[in-house]
């Protein structure tokens, strides 16, 4: 029941806050992101097949959302989004000699770049980082030796949906 209510809120927010074509694109975007956000939150898993569906949806529906974002902006966003987080992921792995981020997170940011264009990626990462920091602070203190895993993909998905409504 909770997932259905979230889906309803995604569509309602888009319909109430955006013109019809943009509302359709924003609703589709949110609905494509919803299962990814839930899977990452519950299982720290971003399946490649769902990322592929999000990518195809971006190619089909994203142009309805903002005509000011060109295909070049979307291509740069896809490449820059993936490359940036993959570089962070690999650097962490090299320095700490262990995984610090799943392979799906860079892919998700790359696909978000296709939907949003490169222009909204910094704001998306900033919002996602803020959300993650709030969750980390609210989760309480734990032993320093204990490793806590946070669902970056969930924060990115929520932040990307929020970014759609920014001017």
Secondary structure, 3 states (H helix, E strand, C coil): CHHHHHHHHHHHHHHHHCCHHHHHHHHHHHHHHHHHHHHHHHHCCCCHHHHHHHHHHHHHHHHHHCCCCCHHHHHHHHHHHHHHHHHHHHHHHHHHCCCCCCHHHHHHHHHHHHHHCHHHHHHHHHHHHHHHHHHHHHCCCCCCCCCCCCCHHHHHHHHHHHHCCCC
